[in-house]
Amino acid sequence: EIFNPTALFLSSLSAVGNKTAKTVTAAIANIVTILGANDPMPQANLLAAINKQSSKDHILELINAADIDITDLKVTDDQLLTAHRQYDEQKNAAQTINANFEEWESEGTKKIATLSPILIAALANGHTLAIDGFELHLHPNLAHKIVSLFHSPETNPHHAQLIFVTHDTTLFKPDKLRRDQICLVEKLASRE
């Protein structure tokens, strides 16, 4: 018997050297999944990425594209700090203050900051990113911006894919997504 009845067919084909099965298996293995707002993986990725200057620069660029005035990110004693400009009465930048990320930042800022390294890596490497509760805590303009990053040949030269679950129907505009890119589902009364 060639295939084990308890093994997945695709895995079995890949194990015996089938090139197509190996390609498909590798693609599936590269899907990054974020399960809702409480998934701890994005926070861990943010802390690791901040220690690399080039990654930190890209993260700050993406965060500030959302018009969030964070000038720096740093980790001190396993605590994430954000630096903000403080202004005087004449609206001149007077000094920089450091604030605890968890205590100071809004839920939306926390979400874009923690998603940033994952978004950047997916775009840079052509990976598929699946996010449940995509728009949760994000300003609608920022959600649209993220979708547009995946549609742009300039920001997505390696054809990364974004798969997301959302309740935000404004993302379904023809200039954002094509009809073949949208799948609507309805939860049945039996909760299936």
Backbone as ProteinMPNN parsed JSONL, in Angstrom:
{"seq_chain_A": "EIFNPTALFLSSLSAVGNKTAKTVTAAIANIVTILGANDPMPQANLLAAINKQSSKDHILELINAADIDITDLKVTDDQLLTAHRQYDEQKNAAQTINANFEEWESEGTKKIATLSPILIAALANGHTLAIDGFELHLHPNLAHKIVSLFHSPETNPHHAQLIFVTHDTTLFKPDKLRRDQICLVEKLASRE", "coords_chain_A": {"N_chain_A": [[0.851, -1.174, 0.0], [0.643, 2.148, -0.946], [-0.147, 4.574, 0.235], [-0.709, 5.728, 3.517], [-3.606, 5.161, 5.352], [-4.249, 6.908, 7.399], [-2.869, 9.195, 6.943], [-2.553, 12.456, 5.466], [-3.413, 12.988, 2.091], [-2.066, 14.865, 0.424], [0.245, 15.364, 1.955], [1.35, 12.815, 1.911], [1.926, 12.49, -0.834], [3.828, 14.504, -1.1], [5.816, 13.504, 0.579], [6.726, 11.307, -0.878], [8.045, 12.553, -2.872], [6.737, 14.024, -4.906], [6.72, 16.763, -7.006], [4.815, 18.847, -7.414], [3.11, 18.497, -5.217], [4.967, 18.992, -3.173], [5.481, 21.705, -3.644], [2.947, 22.854, -3.173], [2.573, 22.087, -0.484], [4.697, 23.467, 0.723], [3.879, 26.101, 0.208], [1.543, 26.236, 1.743], [2.644, 25.876, 4.259], [3.901, 28.31, 4.587], [1.938, 30.127, 5.195], [0.938, 32.69, 7.254], [-0.846, 32.979, 10.162], [-3.09, 34.918, 12.007], [-4.951, 34.92, 14.792], [-7.4, 36.638, 15.699], [-7.816, 39.388, 18.092], [-6.461, 38.81, 20.443], [-4.252, 37.256, 19.955], [-1.047, 36.21, 20.804], [1.235, 36.157, 19.208], [1.783, 38.389, 17.343], [2.692, 40.476, 19.106], [5.071, 39.412, 20.189], [6.589, 39.232, 17.857], [6.857, 41.957, 17.255], [8.459, 42.924, 19.367], [10.822, 41.5, 18.864], [11.479, 42.484, 16.316], [11.988, 45.19, 16.72], [14.52, 45.325, 17.737], [16.157, 45.209, 15.542], [17.513, 47.557, 13.487], [16.84, 48.238, 10.77], [14.398, 46.932, 10.466], [12.949, 48.202, 12.471], [12.862, 50.823, 11.458], [11.21, 50.467, 9.2], [8.856, 49.675, 10.482], [8.217, 51.964, 12.004], [7.783, 53.703, 9.885], [5.468, 52.599, 8.689], [3.661, 52.757, 10.862], [3.565, 55.539, 11.216], [2.484, 56.27, 8.818], [-0.106, 56.075, 9.333], [-0.633, 58.406, 10.555], [0.242, 58.636, 13.175], [1.956, 59.933, 15.814], [4.608, 58.782, 16.62], [7.907, 58.763, 17.474], [9.955, 57.028, 18.039], [10.74, 53.632, 18.933], [11.458, 51.465, 21.564], [12.939, 48.848, 23.521], [13.057, 48.289, 26.909], [14.115, 46.66, 29.699], [12.441, 44.442, 29.079], [10.155, 45.818, 28.438], [8.097, 47.619, 26.29], [8.64, 50.759, 24.943], [7.349, 53.846, 23.749], [8.289, 56.71, 21.944], [7.392, 60.096, 22.032], [6.815, 63.353, 20.695], [6.771, 66.271, 22.669], [5.047, 69.279, 22.882], [5.473, 72.869, 23.122], [3.766, 75.921, 24.231], [3.814, 77.464, 21.93], [3.587, 75.672, 19.974], [5.896, 74.352, 19.231], [8.243, 71.704, 18.981], [9.234, 70.657, 22.026], [10.383, 68.743, 23.719], [11.168, 65.216, 23.996], [9.165, 62.578, 25.06], [9.08, 59.454, 26.75], [6.926, 56.694, 26.729], [5.035, 54.06, 28.245], [4.168, 51.486, 26.182], [1.925, 49.682, 26.399], [0.312, 50.968, 28.288], [-0.02, 53.599, 27.412], [-0.68, 53.816, 24.654], [-3.338, 53.749, 22.179], [-5.804, 51.196, 21.418], [-5.952, 50.826, 18.664], [-3.475, 51.862, 17.762], [-1.792, 50.058, 19.049], [-2.533, 47.75, 17.674], [-1.794, 48.26, 14.936], [0.924, 48.639, 15.289], [1.765, 46.131, 16.294], [1.014, 44.483, 14.199], [2.603, 45.428, 12.151], [5.408, 44.369, 11.751], [4.771, 41.833, 10.808], [3.179, 42.318, 8.556], [5.063, 43.683, 6.976], [7.039, 41.689, 6.649], [5.552, 39.724, 5.265], [4.948, 41.081, 2.861], [7.548, 41.562, 1.927], [8.514, 38.993, 1.496], [6.672, 37.627, -0.014], [4.656, 36.105, 1.182], [1.631, 34.48, 2.365], [-0.833, 35.968, 4.3], [-3.084, 35.505, 6.856], [-5.742, 36.892, 8.577], [-7.859, 37.037, 11.296], [-10.589, 38.978, 12.294], [-9.714, 41.382, 11.179], [-10.193, 44.247, 10.871], [-10.637, 45.064, 13.441], [-10.244, 47.402, 15.923], [-8.834, 49.034, 14.2], [-8.56, 52.106, 12.445], [-10.835, 52.901, 9.838], [-9.63, 54.042, 7.513], [-7.003, 53.218, 7.769], [-7.232, 50.433, 7.607], [-8.031, 50.259, 4.936], [-5.692, 51.268, 3.781], [-3.832, 49.242, 4.389], [-4.881, 47.097, 2.906], [-4.527, 48.199, 0.372], [-1.732, 48.198, 0.221], [-1.166, 45.531, -0.318], [-2.206, 45.316, -2.836], [-0.663, 46.85, -4.478], [1.872, 46.926, -6.925], [4.306, 48.135, -6.367], [4.656, 48.088, -3.563], [4.217, 45.463, -3.093], [5.958, 43.497, -4.501], [6.457, 40.766, -4.626], [4.133, 39.386, -4.716], [2.552, 38.843, -2.395], [-0.153, 37.632, -0.362], [-3.194, 38.68, 1.16], [-5.452, 37.46, 3.351], [-8.46, 37.881, 4.926], [-10.811, 38.14, 7.64], [-13.645, 40.065, 8.058], [-15.953, 42.582, 9.262], [-16.373, 44.911, 8.118], [-17.889, 46.428, 5.678], [-17.163, 48.487, 4.012], [-14.765, 47.938, 2.903], [-15.304, 46.505, 0.675], [-15.439, 47.856, -1.722], [-15.371, 48.467, -5.253], [-12.961, 49.654, -6.144], [-11.179, 48.772, -4.295], [-11.314, 45.956, -3.822], [-11.771, 43.168, -5.993], [-14.693, 41.438, -7.281], [-14.223, 38.681, -7.363], [-12.484, 38.385, -5.31], [-13.787, 38.424, -2.962], [-15.588, 36.761, -0.473], [-18.606, 36.095, 0.816], [-20.099, 35.091, 3.807], [-22.616, 33.499, 5.79], [-23.707, 33.102, 9.028], [-25.431, 30.354, 10.223], [-28.568, 29.739, 11.936], [-28.129, 27.573, 13.543], [-25.595, 28.022, 14.353], [-23.526, 27.217, 12.739]], "CA_chain_A": [[0.0, 0.0, 0.0], [1.476, 3.343, -1.095], [-0.57, 5.643, 1.145], [-1.203, 5.379, 4.839], [-4.98, 5.659, 5.428], [-4.381, 7.955, 8.415], [-2.061, 10.349, 6.528], [-3.155, 13.313, 4.458], [-3.004, 12.635, 0.748], [-1.065, 15.825, -0.038], [1.481, 15.095, 2.703], [1.905, 11.551, 1.42], [2.527, 12.763, -2.143], [5.026, 15.298, -0.861], [6.809, 12.631, 1.189], [7.306, 10.417, -1.886], [8.822, 13.338, -3.819], [5.954, 14.682, -5.946], [7.115, 18.176, -7.027], [3.643, 19.708, -7.242], [2.69, 18.364, -3.821], [5.954, 19.691, -2.352], [5.265, 23.139, -3.835], [1.716, 23.21, -2.468], [2.837, 21.912, 0.951], [5.556, 24.585, 1.137], [3.054, 27.319, 0.199], [0.659, 26.167, 2.914], [3.482, 26.053, 5.451], [4.294, 29.717, 4.68], [0.812, 30.992, 5.545], [1.004, 33.216, 8.609], [-2.219, 33.144, 10.628], [-3.294, 35.68, 13.234], [-6.291, 34.557, 15.235], [-8.083, 37.608, 16.541], [-7.114, 40.463, 18.784], [-5.688, 38.347, 21.591], [-3.17, 36.374, 19.527], [0.203, 36.753, 21.353], [2.332, 36.107, 18.247], [2.217, 39.69, 16.823], [3.455, 41.228, 20.112], [6.415, 38.833, 20.253], [7.282, 39.641, 16.628], [7.191, 43.376, 17.363], [9.611, 43.072, 20.268], [12.014, 40.993, 18.17], [11.802, 43.342, 15.166], [12.483, 46.494, 17.17], [15.957, 45.218, 17.985], [16.853, 45.343, 14.258], [17.27, 48.944, 13.087], [16.133, 48.339, 9.488], [13.005, 46.543, 10.73], [12.327, 49.263, 13.268], [12.593, 51.949, 10.556], [10.026, 50.119, 8.398], [7.705, 49.674, 11.387], [7.893, 53.363, 12.285], [7.236, 54.268, 8.651], [4.094, 52.123, 8.546], [2.865, 53.34, 11.951], [3.375, 56.964, 10.988], [1.603, 56.428, 7.657], [-1.436, 56.177, 9.932], [-0.651, 59.704, 11.211], [0.488, 58.451, 14.602], [3.197, 60.676, 16.047], [5.598, 58.05, 17.418], [9.21, 59.049, 16.883], [10.889, 55.918, 18.251], [10.304, 52.465, 19.692], [12.597, 50.792, 22.18], [12.642, 47.871, 24.565], [13.854, 48.466, 28.114], [13.675, 45.706, 30.729], [11.313, 43.704, 28.503], [9.004, 46.699, 28.347], [8.122, 48.409, 25.067], [8.415, 52.192, 25.138], [7.179, 54.662, 22.547], [8.736, 58.089, 22.135], [6.493, 61.091, 21.441], [7.228, 64.75, 20.859], [5.931, 67.108, 23.507], [5.099, 70.618, 22.3], [5.256, 73.994, 24.024], [2.59, 76.741, 23.919], [3.933, 77.978, 20.565], [3.487, 74.481, 19.122], [7.223, 73.894, 18.84], [8.654, 70.489, 19.681], [10.059, 71.073, 23.157], [11.137, 67.604, 24.217], [10.631, 63.895, 23.68], [8.823, 61.805, 26.249], [8.931, 58.021, 26.542], [5.724, 56.205, 27.396], [4.81, 52.622, 28.21], [3.327, 51.138, 25.027], [0.662, 49.065, 26.823], [-0.5, 51.896, 29.08], [-0.177, 54.903, 26.776], [-1.196, 53.795, 23.281], [-4.703, 53.286, 21.932], [-5.89, 49.827, 20.891], [-5.639, 50.89, 17.233], [-2.025, 52.014, 17.633], [-1.208, 48.768, 19.436], [-2.777, 46.759, 16.626], [-0.963, 48.509, 13.749], [2.325, 48.417, 15.674], [2.055, 44.703, 16.397], [0.873, 43.875, 12.868], [3.595, 45.974, 11.212], [6.485, 43.474, 11.315], [4.204, 40.702, 10.072], [2.812, 42.852, 7.245], [6.301, 43.986, 6.254], [7.666, 40.414, 6.269], [4.729, 39.082, 4.231], [5.157, 41.816, 1.607], [8.941, 41.392, 1.491], [8.814, 37.603, 1.146], [5.633, 37.032, -0.843], [3.902, 35.123, 1.956], [0.199, 34.673, 2.558], [-1.144, 36.364, 5.67], [-4.504, 35.343, 7.161], [-6.036, 37.604, 9.822], [-9.245, 37.028, 11.762], [-10.86, 40.244, 12.968], [-8.753, 42.304, 10.565], [-10.451, 45.674, 11.084], [-10.849, 45.314, 14.858], [-9.431, 48.474, 16.513], [-8.159, 49.844, 13.191], [-9.325, 53.157, 11.771], [-11.166, 52.408, 8.493], [-8.64, 54.479, 6.512], [-5.812, 52.386, 7.926], [-7.569, 49.123, 7.043], [-7.964, 50.439, 3.478], [-4.275, 51.432, 3.427], [-3.183, 47.923, 4.444], [-5.344, 46.351, 1.73], [-3.89, 48.778, -0.818], [-0.332, 47.753, 0.187], [-1.132, 44.206, -0.935], [-2.626, 45.45, -4.232], [0.285, 47.68, -5.214], [3.095, 46.258, -7.38], [5.473, 48.769, -5.75], [4.816, 47.629, -2.182], [4.042, 44.002, -3.055], [6.579, 42.961, -5.718], [6.563, 39.305, -4.578], [2.767, 38.842, -4.805], [2.016, 38.37, -1.118], [-1.612, 37.636, -0.322], [-3.832, 38.987, 2.429], [-6.764, 36.84, 3.53], [-8.935, 38.39, 6.204], [-12.214, 38.098, 8.037], [-14.01, 41.424, 8.451], [-17.349, 43.0, 9.268], [-16.327, 46.24, 7.517], [-18.298, 46.322, 4.271], [-16.57, 49.546, 3.187], [-13.605, 47.364, 2.207], [-15.786, 45.783, -0.497], [-15.608, 48.773, -2.851], [-14.704, 47.955, -6.464], [-11.593, 50.164, -6.288], [-10.346, 48.105, -3.288], [-11.308, 44.507, -4.04], [-12.6, 42.656, -7.09], [-15.742, 40.508, -6.831], [-13.668, 37.336, -7.163], [-11.648, 38.399, -4.112], [-14.682, 38.546, -1.812], [-16.444, 35.61, -0.177], [-19.519, 36.423, 1.9], [-20.642, 33.919, 4.496], [-23.665, 33.807, 6.745], [-23.79, 32.113, 10.105], [-26.761, 29.783, 10.327], [-29.16, 29.768, 13.282], [-27.521, 26.493, 14.304], [-24.242, 28.509, 14.644], [-22.564, 26.519, 11.88]], "C_chain_A": [[0.9, 1.242, 0.0], [1.137, 4.387, -0.04], [-1.11, 5.081, 2.446], [-2.619, 5.95, 4.961], [-5.181, 6.756, 6.472], [-3.583, 9.216, 8.057], [-2.824, 11.164, 5.487], [-2.564, 12.982, 3.089], [-1.885, 13.557, 0.239], [0.279, 15.599, 0.656], [2.157, 13.823, 2.212], [2.571, 11.741, 0.07], [3.833, 13.539, -1.992], [6.153, 14.419, -0.32], [7.466, 11.688, 0.181], [7.967, 11.195, -3.023], [8.057, 14.001, -4.939], [6.215, 16.189, -5.889], [5.936, 19.113, -6.778], [3.174, 19.671, -5.792], [3.662, 19.078, -2.888], [5.772, 21.207, -2.438], [4.039, 23.605, -3.058], [1.918, 23.125, -0.953], [3.691, 23.064, 1.479], [4.76, 25.891, 1.192], [2.136, 27.355, 1.413], [1.461, 26.411, 4.198], [3.884, 27.513, 5.656], [3.14, 30.657, 4.991], [0.958, 31.397, 7.012], [-0.427, 33.519, 9.035], [-2.236, 33.903, 11.946], [-4.747, 35.484, 13.626], [-6.841, 35.577, 16.213], [-7.175, 38.552, 17.289], [-6.213, 39.987, 19.909], [-4.556, 37.386, 21.23], [-1.843, 36.959, 20.017], [1.346, 36.846, 20.334], [2.717, 37.491, 17.698], [3.05, 40.502, 17.812], [4.886, 40.717, 20.202], [7.222, 39.232, 19.019], [7.698, 41.099, 16.682], [8.426, 43.571, 18.23], [10.893, 42.596, 19.6], [12.442, 41.941, 17.048], [12.39, 44.682, 15.584], [13.984, 46.464, 17.419], [16.787, 45.262, 16.712], [16.514, 46.714, 13.695], [16.494, 49.047, 11.773], [14.668, 47.952, 9.65], [12.279, 47.637, 11.488], [11.982, 50.469, 12.396], [11.35, 51.686, 9.708], [8.759, 50.146, 9.255], [7.273, 51.103, 11.678], [7.278, 54.039, 11.056], [5.773, 53.859, 8.468], [3.195, 52.716, 9.628], [2.561, 54.8, 11.651], [2.618, 57.266, 9.698], [0.156, 56.558, 8.125], [-1.583, 57.488, 10.711], [-0.575, 59.572, 12.734], [1.87, 59.04, 14.869], [4.116, 59.95, 17.029], [6.945, 58.247, 16.741], [10.209, 57.911, 17.059], [10.196, 54.822, 19.054], [11.548, 51.849, 20.313], [12.113, 49.847, 23.272], [13.612, 48.098, 25.707], [13.284, 47.548, 29.183], [12.415, 44.963, 30.29], [10.019, 44.514, 28.44], [9.153, 47.547, 27.082], [7.778, 49.858, 25.379], [8.246, 52.868, 23.786], [7.61, 56.079, 22.876], [7.8, 59.015, 21.362], [7.085, 62.475, 21.648], [6.237, 65.44, 21.786], [6.127, 68.539, 23.028], [4.87, 71.686, 23.352], [4.032, 74.797, 23.568], [2.618, 77.296, 22.492], [3.894, 76.854, 19.523], [4.821, 74.063, 18.513], [7.56, 72.635, 19.638], [9.634, 70.873, 20.775], [10.93, 69.938, 23.672], [10.475, 66.316, 23.759], [10.346, 63.176, 24.979], [8.668, 60.339, 25.849], [7.743, 57.535, 27.366], [5.63, 54.69, 27.253], [3.787, 52.319, 27.117], [1.956, 50.62, 25.466], [-0.256, 50.051, 27.542], [-0.873, 53.154, 28.304], [-0.937, 54.843, 25.446], [-2.619, 53.268, 23.194], [-4.67, 51.856, 21.392], [-5.555, 49.798, 19.401], [-4.15, 51.02, 16.973], [-1.325, 50.718, 17.994], [-1.368, 47.756, 18.305], [-1.877, 47.011, 15.417], [0.51, 48.289, 14.077], [2.65, 46.933, 15.701], [1.897, 43.984, 15.064], [1.999, 44.273, 11.916], [4.702, 45.008, 10.816], [5.979, 42.297, 10.494], [3.803, 41.135, 8.673], [4.056, 43.079, 6.39], [6.973, 42.701, 5.775], [6.87, 39.716, 5.172], [4.945, 39.762, 2.881], [6.564, 41.596, 1.054], [9.221, 39.995, 0.962], [7.762, 36.916, 0.296], [4.822, 35.966, -0.127], [2.41, 35.448, 1.954], [-0.039, 34.947, 4.029], [-2.649, 36.258, 5.86], [-4.778, 35.957, 8.526], [-7.53, 37.52, 10.108], [-9.472, 38.321, 12.527], [-9.956, 41.353, 12.478], [-8.969, 43.749, 10.975], [-10.614, 46.049, 12.55], [-9.805, 46.295, 15.396], [-8.694, 49.331, 15.484], [-9.09, 50.922, 12.653], [-9.625, 52.662, 10.358], [-10.165, 52.824, 7.417], [-7.376, 53.63, 6.575], [-6.055, 50.983, 7.382], [-7.504, 49.186, 5.519], [-6.517, 50.553, 3.01], [-3.561, 50.083, 3.401], [-3.591, 47.091, 3.242], [-4.658, 46.879, 0.478], [-2.412, 48.403, -0.924], [-0.199, 46.407, -0.521], [-1.54, 44.246, -2.41], [-1.609, 46.188, -5.099], [1.526, 46.894, -5.648], [4.363, 46.859, -6.747], [5.715, 48.248, -4.341], [4.701, 46.117, -2.053], [4.648, 43.352, -4.307], [6.635, 41.433, -5.771], [5.203, 38.615, -4.481], [2.28, 38.196, -3.515], [0.492, 38.456, -1.164], [-2.094, 37.937, 1.087], [-5.216, 38.358, 2.413], [-7.261, 37.312, 4.885], [-10.43, 38.21, 6.373], [-12.541, 39.498, 8.542], [-15.521, 41.583, 8.513], [-17.478, 44.369, 8.61], [-16.639, 46.15, 6.028], [-17.74, 47.447, 3.406], [-15.321, 49.052, 2.454], [-14.002, 46.688, 0.903], [-16.023, 46.694, -1.694], [-14.832, 48.255, -4.055], [-13.278, 48.471, -6.667], [-10.642, 49.53, -5.275], [-10.199, 46.609, -3.571], [-12.2, 44.159, -5.228], [-13.639, 41.69, -6.528], [-15.177, 39.115, -6.555], [-12.743, 37.253, -5.948], [-12.479, 38.435, -2.828], [-15.515, 37.278, -1.674], [-17.295, 35.982, 1.022], [-20.054, 35.129, 2.502], [-21.7, 34.388, 5.489], [-23.704, 32.693, 7.789], [-25.232, 31.653, 10.205], [-27.271, 29.865, 11.772], [-28.561, 28.676, 14.164], [-26.066, 26.783, 14.666], [-23.167, 27.785, 13.871], [-21.957, 27.489, 10.897]], "O_chain_A": [[1.798, 1.373, 0.832], [2.034, 5.016, 0.52], [-1.857, 4.104, 2.47], [-2.811, 7.136, 4.693], [-6.188, 7.463, 6.43], [-3.623, 10.2, 8.796], [-3.632, 10.629, 4.728], [-1.367, 12.731, 2.957], [-0.886, 13.089, -0.307], [1.327, 15.64, 0.013], [3.382, 13.759, 2.108], [3.661, 11.218, -0.16], [4.817, 13.259, -2.677], [7.309, 14.573, -0.714], [8.624, 11.306, 0.352], [8.401, 10.607, -4.014], [8.685, 14.51, -5.867], [5.968, 16.826, -4.866], [6.054, 20.069, -6.012], [2.874, 20.714, -5.21], [3.239, 19.703, -1.916], [5.893, 21.91, -1.435], [4.082, 24.624, -2.369], [1.472, 24.009, -0.221], [3.432, 23.579, 2.567], [4.94, 26.692, 2.109], [1.976, 28.402, 2.04], [0.986, 27.085, 5.111], [4.179, 27.916, 6.781], [3.339, 31.871, 5.048], [1.084, 30.547, 7.893], [-1.141, 34.241, 8.339], [-1.5, 33.579, 12.878], [-5.658, 35.84, 12.879], [-6.753, 35.39, 17.427], [-5.953, 38.528, 17.149], [-5.284, 40.699, 20.291], [-3.964, 36.769, 22.117], [-1.53, 38.101, 19.683], [2.328, 37.546, 20.579], [3.914, 37.758, 17.591], [4.016, 41.151, 17.411], [5.821, 41.514, 20.284], [8.41, 39.536, 19.127], [8.778, 41.451, 16.207], [9.338, 44.309, 17.857], [11.941, 43.223, 19.754], [13.635, 42.173, 16.853], [13.211, 45.248, 14.861], [14.646, 47.497, 17.316], [18.013, 45.346, 16.789], [15.344, 47.006, 13.448], [15.578, 49.863, 11.669], [13.792, 48.57, 9.045], [11.131, 47.961, 11.182], [10.925, 51.076, 12.572], [10.528, 52.582, 9.518], [7.707, 50.592, 8.797], [6.085, 51.417, 11.605], [6.36, 54.851, 11.18], [4.935, 54.693, 8.127], [2.076, 53.134, 9.333], [1.426, 55.248, 11.814], [2.159, 58.391, 9.499], [-0.697, 57.081, 7.409], [-2.553, 57.662, 11.448], [-1.239, 60.3, 13.472], [2.842, 58.673, 14.208], [4.37, 60.437, 18.131], [7.102, 57.931, 15.562], [11.193, 57.826, 16.325], [9.209, 55.058, 19.751], [12.58, 51.728, 19.652], [11.044, 50.021, 23.856], [14.828, 48.102, 25.515], [12.107, 47.645, 29.531], [11.444, 44.869, 31.041], [8.925, 43.951, 28.396], [10.213, 48.123, 26.837], [6.756, 50.146, 26.001], [8.907, 52.515, 22.809], [7.326, 56.587, 23.961], [7.46, 58.761, 20.207], [7.764, 62.737, 22.641], [5.028, 65.224, 21.7], [7.259, 68.964, 22.794], [4.174, 71.462, 24.342], [3.341, 74.4, 22.629], [1.567, 77.568, 21.911], [4.141, 77.081, 18.338], [4.869, 73.494, 17.423], [7.212, 72.515, 20.813], [10.731, 71.356, 20.494], [12.09, 70.153, 24.022], [9.374, 66.323, 23.209], [11.175, 63.16, 25.889], [8.19, 60.024, 24.759], [7.573, 57.905, 28.528], [6.088, 54.116, 26.265], [2.673, 52.843, 27.136], [0.933, 51.076, 24.954], [-1.478, 49.968, 27.411], [-1.946, 53.715, 28.525], [-1.745, 55.723, 25.151], [-3.053, 52.457, 24.012], [-3.623, 51.373, 20.96], [-4.938, 48.845, 18.927], [-3.614, 50.371, 16.075], [-0.373, 50.316, 17.325], [-0.446, 46.994, 18.012], [-1.254, 46.075, 14.916], [1.265, 47.805, 13.234], [3.69, 46.515, 15.191], [2.57, 42.983, 14.818], [2.313, 43.537, 10.98], [4.928, 44.832, 9.619], [6.668, 41.818, 9.593], [4.05, 40.416, 7.705], [4.087, 42.708, 5.217], [7.425, 42.624, 4.632], [7.46, 39.169, 4.24], [5.108, 39.084, 1.867], [6.744, 41.461, -0.157], [10.065, 39.819, 0.083], [7.927, 35.755, -0.08], [4.349, 35.021, -0.758], [1.995, 36.548, 1.589], [0.486, 34.249, 4.897], [-3.412, 36.859, 5.104], [-4.138, 35.601, 9.515], [-8.358, 37.884, 9.273], [-8.628, 38.718, 13.33], [-9.484, 42.172, 13.267], [-8.021, 44.416, 11.388], [-10.718, 47.232, 12.873], [-8.606, 46.026, 15.321], [-7.994, 50.269, 15.865], [-10.275, 50.672, 12.432], [-8.755, 52.058, 9.731], [-9.879, 52.046, 6.507], [-6.753, 53.357, 5.549], [-5.166, 50.405, 6.756], [-6.983, 48.271, 4.88], [-6.152, 50.006, 1.97], [-2.775, 49.813, 2.493], [-2.746, 46.446, 2.619], [-4.252, 46.1, -0.383], [-1.883, 48.299, -2.031], [0.771, 46.173, -1.241], [-1.251, 43.31, -3.155], [-1.695, 46.148, -6.327], [2.168, 46.259, -4.812], [5.373, 46.169, -6.609], [6.858, 47.992, -3.963], [5.049, 45.552, -1.016], [3.93, 42.726, -5.087], [6.838, 40.861, -6.842], [5.122, 37.419, -4.202], [1.669, 37.128, -3.54], [-0.075, 39.253, -1.912], [-1.492, 37.513, 2.073], [-6.048, 38.683, 1.566], [-6.562, 37.163, 5.888], [-11.195, 38.138, 5.411], [-11.805, 40.056, 9.356], [-16.268, 40.821, 7.899], [-18.573, 44.927, 8.551], [-15.767, 45.837, 5.218], [-17.833, 47.375, 2.181], [-14.872, 49.68, 1.495], [-13.135, 46.331, 0.105], [-16.759, 46.315, -2.606], [-13.76, 47.671, -3.9], [-12.466, 47.794, -7.298], [-9.43, 49.72, -5.37], [-9.092, 46.072, -3.559], [-13.246, 44.774, -5.44], [-13.478, 41.181, -5.419], [-15.606, 38.447, -5.615], [-12.273, 36.171, -5.598], [-11.924, 38.472, -1.73], [-16.077, 36.786, -2.652], [-16.775, 36.165, 2.122], [-20.414, 34.196, 1.785], [-21.674, 35.525, 5.959], [-23.73, 31.507, 7.462], [-26.149, 32.472, 10.264], [-26.49, 30.04, 12.707], [-28.49, 28.827, 15.384], [-25.374, 25.924, 15.213], [-22.014, 27.741, 14.301], [-21.121, 27.099, 10.082]]}, "name": "protein", "num_of_chains": 1, "seq": "EIFNPTALFLSSLSAVGNKTAKTVTAAIANIVTILGANDPMPQANLLAAINKQSSKDHILELINAADIDITDLKVTDDQLLTAHRQYDEQKNAAQTINANFEEWESEGTKKIATLSPILIAALANGHTLAIDGFELHLHPNLAHKIVSLFHSPETNPHHAQLIFVTHDTTLFKPDKLRRDQICLVEKLASRE"}
